Amino acid sequence: MALDYVIYVQAESIYKDLVSRRTANTSELALAAADNDSDAQRLGNEWLLLNELIKKIEKDEKKAADAATSPTDQNMKGK
């Protein structure tokens, strides 16, 4: 049980770091695009990858939360 909590805390920390990096990347991308900087494409690709990863994490968390709160077939048979 303690290991599950440690894993949860680490995952939450990684998620928050990804969101922070995406936010910082957004600012850098806007500046690079305004200056026609050659880094704009790299930053855009990085932002897309970060955004996609964050969306997948959020989707998985929602699935896990829904599964934890929804009754299973076994529980419904007893009622």
C-alpha positions, 0 to 999 in steps of 0.5 A: 500500500505504501508503494502504491502511494509513492508511485502515485505521488511520483506520477502526480509530480511527473504530470505537474512537470509535464503541464508546466513544461507545456505552458513554458513551451507555449510561451517560447513557441509564441516568441519564436513564431513572432520572430520567425525563429528556426526553433519554432518548428521544434518547439511546436513539435515538442508542444504537440507531443507534450499535449498528446501525452498529457491528454492520454494521462488525463484520459487514463485517469478518468477511466480509472476513476470511472472504473473505481466508482461504477458498479461491476456486474458482480455487484449488480447480480447481488442486488 
